[in-house]
């Protein structure tokens, strides 16, 4: 900004010099001098305007470039040294954004894999992916299994558990060990029937 006003002032001076010279020449030759009068007037405006702004802009730039006080420098140093703080060069925000993106990717994949069974939601507070079963046949099988737990092998419940355990390993690989997968179905009432994490069964409604 300072350079611009300096340039305007210099151009104004050049225009003033040329205007005066041209005015004198036109007067000597008895030619029209209106254009040169306008040129002189414009150059005077540029000189006054640009020249008056130079001190103001210069003062602003000097103030903005003033070194930070000792207290400010100490404060910034303390912030930079706090690697675990919220102002650690943006590392905390980048890590949080990366984690959020990974959660969305996993949720999208789970929703795709289990779209025929039900819907997948993410409880971020408890780091739990929740699969709510809406498939009628699956819910009927769980209702039967709830009252006939000895039929688990016949209904291939161990195989179902194994499949969800493998899914929990995929979640662990994509995120970390703090996430779990919870399956909710009607038995006949809506309840959690299985929770898995890190490739292992955490709890099951079938003992």
Buried (B, 14 or more C-beta within 10 A) or exposed (E): EBEEBBEBBEBBBEBBEBBBEBBEEBEEEEEEBEEBEEBBEBBBEBBEEBBEBBEEBBEEEEEEEEEEEEEEEEEEEEEEEEEEEEEBEEEBEEEEEEEEEBBEEBBEBBBEBBEEBBEBBBEEEEBBBBBBBEBEEBBBBBBBBBEEBEEBEEBEBEEBBBEBBEBBBBBBEEBEEEBBBBBBBBBEEEEBBBBBBBBEBBEBBBE
